[in-house]
Amino acid sequence: MKPEWVLALEELEAFAERHEWPKVIEVGHGALIKRLIDEAEEYETSFRLRYDADMRAIKRWQAAHPGNELVWPDHADMVVWLLEQLEARNVAPA
């Protein structure tokens, strides 16, 4: 799925082409634009990975704290809780 700004840029380019507007982006700027788009997509991917991991951790915290299904824990507190869960799991006798 493309970010909204990429879709908007594509719409603008298509509109300009339909109305035969002159190209306003110099040829040399194509590489810069591509690099900026690639960077934005990388940031989007990083954000999505972090967000998904946070959502999994929040669901796990909520499951362990009945009655708090609508509560999102403080991030630092959640990380401490997750580390405690990991430590308890690693220390528990097999």
PLY file of the C-alpha trace (Angstrom):
ply
format ascii 1.0
element vertex 94
property float x
property float y
property float z
element edge 93
property int vertex1
property int vertex2
end_header
0.00 0.00 0.00
1.40 3.36 -1.03
1.50 6.30 1.39
-1.08 9.02 0.72
1.52 11.56 -0.38
2.79 9.20 -3.10
-0.77 8.72 -4.35
-1.29 12.50 -4.33
1.92 13.03 -6.32
0.83 10.39 -8.85
-2.58 12.08 -9.19
-0.92 15.45 -9.73
1.39 14.00 -12.39
-1.56 12.34 -14.17
-3.55 15.60 -14.03
-0.62 17.57 -15.44
-0.19 15.04 -18.23
-3.90 15.12 -19.16
-3.76 18.90 -19.45
-0.43 18.80 -21.28
1.34 20.89 -18.70
5.08 21.14 -19.14
7.21 18.96 -16.91
8.26 21.00 -13.91
10.68 18.46 -12.45
14.11 18.62 -13.99
15.63 15.37 -15.16
18.45 15.60 -12.61
15.94 15.80 -9.77
14.50 12.36 -10.54
17.23 10.58 -8.57
16.73 12.89 -5.59
12.96 12.36 -5.65
13.41 8.59 -5.87
15.85 8.64 -2.94
13.43 10.73 -0.86
10.56 8.38 -1.71
12.71 5.37 -0.78
13.62 7.00 2.54
9.99 7.81 3.30
9.00 4.22 2.54
11.79 2.97 4.84
10.52 5.22 7.64
6.98 3.98 7.02
8.17 0.36 7.22
10.12 1.04 10.44
7.15 2.78 11.98
4.81 -0.08 11.02
7.17 -2.70 12.53
7.42 -0.75 15.78
3.67 -0.09 15.91
2.83 -3.76 15.30
5.29 -4.87 18.00
3.80 -2.35 20.45
0.29 -3.58 19.68
1.31 -7.21 20.33
2.90 -6.20 23.64
-0.14 -4.16 24.67
-2.48 -7.07 23.90
-0.26 -9.36 25.96
-0.24 -6.88 28.86
-4.03 -6.46 28.66
-4.53 -10.25 28.69
-2.42 -10.50 31.85
-4.36 -7.69 33.55
-8.09 -8.55 33.35
-10.38 -5.56 33.47
-7.85 -3.37 31.64
-8.87 -4.21 28.09
-9.21 -0.53 27.25
-6.00 0.55 29.00
-2.71 1.12 27.20
0.17 0.90 29.67
2.94 3.45 29.78
5.59 2.30 27.30
8.43 2.20 29.86
6.26 0.30 32.35
5.25 -2.15 29.65
8.88 -2.78 28.66
9.79 -3.43 32.32
6.83 -5.81 32.61
7.84 -7.63 29.42
11.42 -7.99 30.66
10.15 -9.36 33.98
8.01 -11.87 32.05
11.03 -12.94 30.01
13.22 -13.25 33.08
10.58 -15.34 34.91
10.26 -17.58 31.88
14.04 -18.09 31.64
14.47 -18.72 35.39
11.50 -21.08 35.80
12.53 -24.72 36.25
11.85 -26.90 33.24
0 1
1 2
2 3
3 4
4 5
5 6
6 7
7 8
8 9
9 10
10 11
11 12
12 13
13 14
14 15
15 16
16 17
17 18
18 19
19 20
20 21
21 22
22 23
23 24
24 25
25 26
26 27
27 28
28 29
29 30
30 31
31 32
32 33
33 34
34 35
35 36
36 37
37 38
38 39
39 40
40 41
41 42
42 43
43 44
44 45
45 46
46 47
47 48
48 49
49 50
50 51
51 52
52 53
53 54
54 55
55 56
56 57
57 58
58 59
59 60
60 61
61 62
62 63
63 64
64 65
65 66
66 67
67 68
68 69
69 70
70 71
71 72
72 73
73 74
74 75
75 76
76 77
77 78
78 79
79 80
80 81
81 82
82 83
83 84
84 85
85 86
86 87
87 88
88 89
89 90
90 91
91 92
92 93
